[in-house]
Amino acid sequence: MNILDELEWREAINQQTDAEGLSKLLEEKSVSLYCGVDPTGDSMHVGHLIPFIMLKRFQLAGHRPVILIGGATGTIGDPSGRQSERTLQTLEQVQENVAKLTAQMKKLFMTEGDNQLRLVNNYDWIHKINVIEFLRDYGKNFSINTMLAKDIVANRLETGISFTEFSYQILQSLDYHHLFCEEDVQLQLGGSDQWGNITSGLDLIRRKEGSEAKAFGLTIPLMLKADGTKFGKTAGGAVWLDPEKTTPYEFYQFWTNTDDRDVIKYLKYFTFLDKAAIEALEEQVRTEPHKRAAQIALAEEMTRFVHGEEMLSQAKRITAALFSGDIKSLTADEIEQGFKEMPAYEASKESKNIIDWLVDIGIEPSKRQAREDIKSGAISLNGERVQEQELDVTADHAIEGKFIIVRKGKKSYSLVRLV
């Protein structure tokens, strides 16, 4: 199947500006296309990945992707999806974010010797335009009436929108025009909320380059979970691609916890597994849902793509150790990842009786309760059941001299850090 047929099968197309024209263009030649991200933060999260995964699919089909980092537009702020003005970041913070997102994009989408993928920063051309040029060469091509009718602006008219954010669509249109002229880009990809910006860019290209200019836009659907909530959010917040913000283990667990109703959709959207492989997993969801084969395949594919084979192996080791109770097999780094969201306590490295130790750090409410739990076999240290009330807890019990994992009952884990 061709690239558009594949995207249709993956249910990854929301709107196209000219489906027939784009299909014909893609049959005729290899095209350049782009997708952009603004550096409003120092990392992307899983929701940001969706259009860039589509960009990668085009690359695998022989087309030439361009990734745009919005070093200029990031200083302004896209109003889409927001009901209030953004707090503007300093230029220094924006540039720091640009550097981090650029490194993230290179890691995810560039391979050694890859000359197909280009990374650009719109600050490089926008900062050279003075206000008179902006108004004469670009502003003159935009109708206020048309701009007000765009959803991204219309949704803000009640609460108010500044001229700064109102002007955002002009800057993004300017990007598409620049890339059309300088990089031979003929297709822009984006989320469904970017439709207004994309069509504004196409209007600008045709006004400046003629009505016959071949340029197209394609958006992807808004991603919602089966329960209607926004994709990519957990109780702890966004699921980041930066391992310092969301550990590879947490990232892996996010995907393994996918609802059966969503997992095939996510396999189609996010992975590069082919139709036969995904349909086989779909059959397993139907016949053997308890094995969660589709969720495991999704978690493995995504963790490998974002964090690499080594971090995937680490995430699987942590998962297996927590399931089996073999805590001692984990390293200190793996302990920090696996128990990051669990109750944490601090204890001295000095030797202390187990009963006093449990009460002093707050895991047990009283010495009486501590004795009862030890007697009943409810207390384990690093996966080993404590059977002696006379046991002294020392630094020797700690993994790499740093951590002791206390399990109380079957499911209550606590992380004790020795200080």
Protein Blocks (a to p, Z undefined) as FASTA:
>chain_A
ZZklmmmmnopafbdfblmlmmmmmmmpccddddddddfbfbdcfklmmmmmmmmmmmmn
opacdddddfklmmnopaehpabdcddddfklmmmmmmmmmmmmmmmmpcehiakbccdd
fklmmmmpcfklmmmmmmmmpcfklmmmpmklmmmmmnopafklmmmmmmmmmmmmmmmm
mnopabdcddfklmmmmmmmmmmmmmmnojklccddddddddddfkopaehiafkbccdf
blklmcfklmmmmmmmpcfklmmmmmmmmmmcdfklmmmmmmmmmmmmmnommmmmmmmm
mmmmmnojklmmmmmmmmmmmmnopamlpcfklmmmmmmmgccddddfbdcdfklmmmmn
opagbfklmmmmmmnopaceehiacfbfkbccdfklpghhlaccddehjllccddddZZ
